[in-house]
Amino acid sequence: MDAKFLEILVCPLCKGPLVYDKVAQELICKPDRLAFPITDGIPMMLESEARELPPEEDVK
């Protein structure tokens, strides 16, 4: 994932910054506790595509 591309992406819900999880291939919004998948190099930035992070999962 291109670092410059990551700088301009924000959470579609709160407009906050996202954290790139290279291993899981997800973009994580810490405040909303959502993980948006990256499929074939394309971030899926729809709320319906996001995975809710359970309370026990550590947000990096």
C-alpha positions as CSV (number, residue, x, y, z in Angstrom):
1,M,0.0,0.0,0.0
2,D,1.5,3.3,-1.1
3,A,2.3,5.6,1.9
4,K,1.1,8.7,0.1
5,F,-2.2,7.0,-0.7
6,L,-2.6,6.1,3.0
7,E,-2.1,9.7,4.0
8,I,-5.2,10.9,2.2
9,L,-7.5,8.0,3.2
10,V,-9.8,8.6,6.2
11,C,-12.5,6.7,7.9
12,P,-15.8,7.2,5.9
13,L,-17.7,7.5,9.2
14,C,-15.7,9.8,11.5
15,K,-13.2,11.2,8.9
16,G,-10.4,10.2,11.3
17,P,-7.1,8.7,10.4
18,L,-6.7,5.0,9.6
19,V,-4.0,2.6,10.6
20,Y,-2.6,0.1,8.0
21,D,-2.4,-3.5,9.2
22,K,-0.1,-5.1,6.6
23,V,-0.5,-8.6,7.9
24,A,-4.3,-8.6,8.0
25,Q,-4.6,-6.4,4.9
26,E,-6.9,-4.0,6.7
27,L,-7.3,-0.3,7.4
28,I,-8.3,0.2,11.0
29,C,-10.3,3.1,12.5
30,K,-9.4,3.1,16.2
31,P,-12.3,5.4,17.4
32,D,-15.0,3.5,15.6
33,R,-13.3,0.1,16.1
34,L,-13.8,-0.9,12.5
35,A,-11.4,-2.7,10.1
36,F,-11.9,-2.0,6.4
37,P,-10.5,-4.9,4.2
38,I,-8.1,-4.4,1.4
39,T,-8.9,-6.7,-1.5
40,D,-6.5,-7.0,-4.4
41,G,-4.8,-3.8,-3.3
42,I,-8.1,-1.8,-3.2
43,P,-9.4,-0.6,0.1
44,M,-13.1,-1.4,0.6
45,M,-14.2,1.8,2.4
46,L,-17.9,1.0,2.9
47,E,-19.4,0.6,6.3
48,S,-21.1,-2.6,5.1
49,E,-17.8,-4.1,4.2
50,A,-16.1,-3.3,7.5
51,R,-15.5,-5.7,10.3
52,E,-16.3,-4.6,13.8
53,L,-13.4,-5.1,16.1
54,P,-14.3,-7.1,19.3
55,P,-13.5,-5.5,22.6
56,E,-10.8,-8.1,23.3
57,E,-8.9,-7.4,20.0
58,D,-6.1,-5.0,20.5
59,V,-6.2,-2.0,18.3
60,K,-2.7,-1.2,17.2
